[in-house]
């Protein structure tokens, strides 16, 4: 999904996967964000359902920041946002586009921290008391 | 026998001449009757004629306004509004300067005819330019000059924004291959249509390209913009920077600056943006590849040059 939004996968006129050589780092960050998001979100859902805790902020913020960085520039998402929100939308998309790499790094940081906290919490709460 | 032949001849002559004479007279009679009726009707209409104001409201042109019998159409010299006045008063009104004289009216009519003919010429030119510059239903009358030979049967229309990083990515990574494989080999030509939606600087940058086009360097300036692209609305495409790019490619700065400062091409950018959105373009870069039969293949995003080559090769059979 992120690869489609970030325009690494094209569905028309034929399905194409293409990463320009200069954008390999961007694609690598997208893959890391996606992998961490999948891990953290599923762990958080497990924690909420099984252990009844309510700590979800990191697992929501991380994927949102990671996904929105870069995808809102001149693609259809950005066009829709600018058309709907005008100047404010334009400023927001410009920010998300200009700071694409730093924002993805921040998202990875948040996701990594959330993963650490969540896994620690699960380990502690699931430990069998002697 | 001779008498018999003579009387037969007389009979035939009468049979031919009399009906012709009668019918001709009948036509004459009916014509005169019709004229009579028409004049009576006109008189009646003249007597119950609407006021000039009402006639104008009904859509009658100023010069075609009808006045009642014994009244004459004149125009007020101050605002050229029509009025029906008694024929005997016309001279007095003209003398006092209330009504326009015959000479003034003639001048006015001439000017109006001149304006009308200029308008018609303009409409005709606009129609002609629209007709000749629509490719696959996309109006490219205000687009960039064509890159490549005009004789090619395939047209690539690129919708782009000079601040869009993906457009820049396509320009740097794919455009050279497209130019080599398709444009320089006379398989296709390329037009650029501005979809300037990423802020004020996008609009100004697009305007600047047409100022460069005034000096015959559209594509040089186009390349210069992408080669200097920075972040969206980060100031890299400010007016001063755009002027500097013009100097860098050797444009006449005085002419370029006055063109850019005047906003001469701003309507052109709005028009192109409207063309793009009306054709369903919602992202940049978007490409329409128009085939020899007018069919359109849409390519959205900075897709590899191989997609363009495959599509055009397929279109050319």
Interface residues (C-beta under 8 A of the other chain):
Chain A: X7 X10 X12 X13 X14 X16 X18 X20 X21 X22 X23 X73 X74 X75 X76 X78 X79 X80 X82 X83 X90 X91 X93 X94 X97 X98
Chain B: X161 X163 X164 X165 X166 X167 X169 X172 X173 X197 X198 X199 X231 X232 X233 X234 X282 X283 X284 X285 X297 X298 X299 X300 X301 X302 X303 X304 X307 X311
